């Protein structure tokens, strides 16, 4: 059993919780220990000393280099054929557990998360701030339709601003589709709807063509959120399988990582990489080293509460080991 398989510690208290964690973390692995309470799951990995995790800036916003990914908090786990993992994750990440996860993330120096507009999850975020004094910053995308006139989109953005969202980005699922439909101009219009409110504004994408179009069209985004991971893992796509950017092949989310790295070197705006572990197929140290060495300024990481301390420790070590001069200068 390798070191990565030994790195997780969790409780026997609930068979369901243990199973959810084991399945959802996939290749990352979990070692089960008895005698711990579910609420103290993070205690097996004590918080990383304050200040260890570096920060950068996005349009004046101080952001930790590792951001908390929101998919596990909204129960949207990428689990390939194991569809029941969605239900298991929902049973583990209750509202109370999400509150604990946010607290553990803050204790370890993570000050920002990225999440979708899922009402139940956003309610918990509000409670974290108002009832528990949480300081976590929110970068959120709305799933409201991007269509001519953008009326529903404007209404949704306004609500997000009223709710205290710190930065908003245009959802990658939508931008990918708009590029394929030849409607890139609507991405630019959506960006301007957000920028009107004076908060940091981003564009998300799985397809590199979205970023290329945004740069060419000078849409005005302050930052990008783009998928990025290598293909050197067991279920990674073979070269002959990749016929076009984001071909419909389960198990990867960055179809041309080398092209992505090369193009992003020409981009002078902050870049948040996401899907960096290919949904658990790539170990954290390997993933973080790859994305930061190849130009990303920040990295999303989907983590259960008991994974946070060690992942932050790993990320801090990786960041400290990088050369002062990268092929792509730090842009955030």
C-alpha positions, 0 to 999 in steps of 0.5 A: 500500500503506497503512501497516498493510500495511507494518508487518510484517517476517518471514523468507523462510527458510520458504515455509510459515511465511511463508504461515501468517503472511500468511494468519493475519494477514489484513488486518493484512499482512506485508512479507517481508524476506530475511536474517532467521532464523526464530528472530529473527523478533521482531528486526525489531520491537525490544521496546517499552521496559519500563514503556510498556504500562500495567497494571490490576488484576483481583481483586488481580492485576496485568494488562497492558492488552493480553493475549496471546490463546491461539487462535494458540498452540492453532492455533485460527485464525478464518480464515473459509473458509480452513480450511487456515490451521489447518494452516499455523498449526500448522506455524508455531507449534511448541512452540519457537516458542510458547516464543519468542512467550511470551518476546517478549510478556514482553519487551514488557510483556505479563504475562498470556495467556488460553487454553483447556485444550488439553493440548499448549499447557498443557504448553508453558506449564509448560515456559516457567515451570519450564525458562525462568523465565517469569513469564507469568500464565495466565487459563484456561477449562476445557471440562469440561461444566457439568452438574448436580452439576458433578463433572467441572467440579470435577475440571478446575478442581482440576487447573488450580489445582494446575497453577498457573493464576492466574485461571479463567473460565467458557468463553463457548461454554458460557455462551452455550449455557446462557443459550439453554437457560434454565440460567443458574443453572449459570453461577453454580454454576460461578463458585462452584466456581472461587471456592472456590479463592480465585483470580480468577474470571471469566465469558466470553461472546459473547452479552451476555445472559450478562453481563446474567444474571450481573449480575442473578443476582449470580453473584459473578464478579470479571471478565468476558471479552466479545467487542467490536468494531465492524462498520465493516469490509468483511466486517462484518455488515449491520444486516438480517443481525443478527436476534438476538444472535450470529446465525450469520453468519461474520465477526463475534463481537459482534452488538450493539457499541453495546448492549454498550458501553452495558450495560457502563457499568453494570458495575463489574467489570473487562472484558477485550474479545476478538475485538477485530480480528474475526480480522484484519479490523480493524487493531490501532490501529483496534481498540484505540482502539475498545475502550478508548475505549468502555469495555473495561479490557483487550484480548486480542490474538492475535499471532504473535511478530513482531507483538507489539512493534508491537502493544504500541507501538500499544496504548501510544500509543492508551492514552496518547491517551485522555482521562482521563475515559472514559464508562465509568470504568476498572474494572480 
